Amino acid sequence: MKQVSDSDFEAQVLKSAVPVLVDFWAPWCGPCKAIGPVIEEVATEFEGRALLVKMNVDDNPATPGKYGIRAIPTLIVFKDGKVIEQVTGAVGKTQIVAMINKAL
């Protein structure tokens, strides 16, 4: 699964030609680990239509701060550089798919 950082967030996410779901997570976060495999599965299903990436909030504090992220996991769908949908917590596959579909 592709990782993004504060330094390449604009190029990889905000300027993407397709919608991007960003998974804001940390290695010590139990719920983050729980939804990791679900996100990887959804990433495969949307290949070519949407991009799913992860951002480690411990290594990249600027971007989560900019988007007001105070709890993880937080999933945000971006399209054309704008936030389309945001959810915090370990959500199910159905909700993740619905978030991406809204942006397509």
N, C-alpha and C positions, 0 to 999 in steps of 0.2 A: 504494500500500500504506500502510495506516495506521501512523503512528508513535506510540509511547507514551513517556512520560517518567516520571521519578521522582515528579513531582507528580500525575500522573493514573493511575499504575499501579494503585492500589487500585480506583478507580472503573471503569477500563476492563477490567482483567484479573481481579482477585480477586472483584469483585462482578458479573461477567458472568453472564448467564442461560444462556449456551452455553459449551462448552469453548473455551479460548483457547490457541493456540500462539504463544509469544513467541520471536522470532528475535533473540538478543543478538548484535550485529554492530558493526563499525566500518568507515568508508569506506576505510581503508588495508589492510583484510584481504582478501587474494586469495581464499581459500576462501569467505569471506562473499559476495563478488561472484559467485562461481561458483554458489552455491546460490540466490541471489536470484531468478532467473527461475523456478526450480522451485517455490519457496515461493509466488510470485505465481500460478503455474498451479494449485497445490493450493488456494490461497485462493479462487479462482474456483469450483473444483469443490465446495468445502464451504460456499459462500455460504448463509447462513441457518441452517446447522447447527452451524458452528464459526467462530471468528474467528481470523484470523492477523494478527499485528502484529509490528512491528520496534522494537527499542530500541537506540539508539546508545550503546554503553558508554562512549565518551569524553565525551559530553554528560550522561550520567546515571549517575554512579558508585555511588549509594546502593543501587539495586535489585540490580544484579549482585553487589555486595558482600554483600548480605543473603542471596542464594542461592548464595554460594560459587563464583561463576563466575570461573575463572582462565584459561580459553582460549576463543577464539571461532573460528568460530561455535558457539554453544550454543543448542540448541532445547529449550524446556521447555513441556510441555502442562499447563495449569492447569484444574481443574474444581472449582467450588464453593470457590474460594480455596485449593485444595490442589494440590501438585505431583503429577501422575499419572505423568509420564514425562519423562525428560531424556536428551539425547544431545549429545555434543560432536564437532565435526568436520563436514566436508562430506559429508553422507549423501545417499543417493538418494531419489527420489520415493517409491518403494515403502515405505521405512522411515518417511518423514514421514507418509504416508497411514495406515500401520499405527498410528503413535503417536496420531494424531487419532481413529481408529476405536476405540481402547481406551477413550477418554474419552466416546464417544457413548453 
